[in-house]
């Protein structure tokens, strides 16, 4: 993914022609077992570094835009519904897999129009939040009954 972004930026910077870009994309498709895993790892490390930096140093940065981004990122990762989904990560991942296969089956392997594909793409996410909320309420009820 990161390589494709870099290739896009590079093509816009030095104005590569369409045939050159097609060759590069074809090369990536044919050699993705060798090239893409290290790039995926690099992409993960860069995102993890950025997230860590925003949480630790971003709030004290001198630029107001960076402080604002750090504040919003902190609010996002401490948002209670998202924390609840994280608390039940294994269950929600399993539910997610079932839902993704169900959505793929509903799509039937054909491309869908945008007005149909967006709800189908959002449904697993919404069901994950609802499932995590249900599990959390169940846990709290069991705790109150025992306590």
HELIX and SHEET records of a PDB file:
HELIX    1   1 UNK A    2  UNK A   14  1                                  13    
HELIX    2   2 UNK A   18  UNK A   30  1                                  13    
HELIX    3   3 UNK A   32  UNK A   56  1                                  25    
HELIX    4   4 UNK A   58  UNK A   60  5                                   3    
HELIX    5   5 UNK A   64  UNK A   77  1                                  14    
HELIX    6   6 UNK A   80  UNK A   87  1                                   8    
HELIX    7   7 UNK A   89  UNK A  107  1                                  19    
HELIX    8   8 UNK A  114  UNK A  146  1                                  33    
END                                                                             
